[in-house]
């Protein structure tokens, strides 16, 4: 597969060689597919379950709840829903990994930050419709805001590292509060993944010299946030095969796909009478 192998030119012979492994574009496609699967569950299946009385269940009475699920026929759908959401947990940690790679190698970090913030605002109406059915709400903000705040924390960390690299104590005394600042912002804005999402990005960045450790600790933080995130550890498989190459030029695929797929899923739910 051409997307699983990146063609590189050897410096001395000029011959074309094949660099084996998984390029960044393949990682991005894995994350996008996982996100799509997750959002099918969140936008459509979750509404089906809620409309059929799932929220009315007395969760303190497990036996009664199981009887209701079996008698209503909702149990198989609930199982499918949970499986879909577990698959979806693979998306965010890969996006965090790619954000760090993008930050490390971008030629203009301010354009990168502006692009994230721009699409955060572009995506907010589709996100609100998909998650709440309202055209606009301030209760819950899309993941682009989390990625933007995470990127801002990386910009701050890099500045601190460059200024105080010779003094580790001062460096970390500044890195910690600067990171907390952006975590607090994510918390009060109630962004997707919130403060823990920003913390995941920060910790992964600090461990960036070892990709496996970087991803492992990112998944540990996410799982500490919610046990449902445990399947994020499966991302270690493609990340361990990452070859450091960009692969196909999919720079704007995620930016465009995110709001578009949300609005499509909302209209599907609307046509099904769920929105």
CORMOQUI-V111558 format. One record per pair of residues at least 6 apart in sequence whose C-alpha atoms are under 6 Angstrom apart, sorted by the first residue. I is the first residue (numbers start at 1). J is the second residue. D is the distance in Angstrom with one decimal. If there is no record, write none. Layout:
I	J	D
I	J	D
//
This chain:
4	22	5.2
5	19	5.8
5	20	5.1
6	19	5.5
6	247	5.8
7	18	5.1
8	16	5.9
8	17	5.6
9	15	5.9
9	16	4.9
21	241	5.2
21	242	5.7
21	243	5.0
22	241	5.4
22	242	4.5
22	243	5.5
23	242	5.8
23	243	5.6
23	245	5.0
23	246	5.5
23	247	5.0
24	246	4.7
24	247	5.9
25	246	6.0
25	247	5.2
25	248	5.5
31	91	4.1
34	88	4.6
34	91	5.3
35	88	5.3
35	91	5.4
38	84	5.7
38	85	5.0
38	88	4.2
41	81	5.6
43	130	5.8
44	269	5.7
57	65	6.0
69	75	4.9
89	229	5.6
89	232	5.2
90	232	4.7
96	201	5.8
116	148	5.7
120	144	4.7
120	145	5.6
123	259	4.8
125	135	5.7
125	136	5.7
126	259	5.7
126	262	5.6
126	263	5.0
128	134	5.9
128	136	5.6
129	135	5.4
130	262	5.9
130	266	4.9
133	275	5.7
140	190	5.2
140	191	5.8
141	191	4.4
142	191	5.8
142	192	5.5
143	192	4.9
146	191	5.8
149	182	5.9
150	198	4.8
150	201	5.9
153	179	5.6
157	175	5.8
164	171	5.4
183	195	4.2
183	198	5.7
186	194	4.9
186	195	5.2
187	194	5.1
187	195	5.1
200	218	5.0
204	214	4.6
204	218	5.7
207	214	4.8
208	214	5.6
219	232	5.8
219	233	5.8
222	229	5.9
223	229	4.8
223	230	5.2
269	275	5.5
//
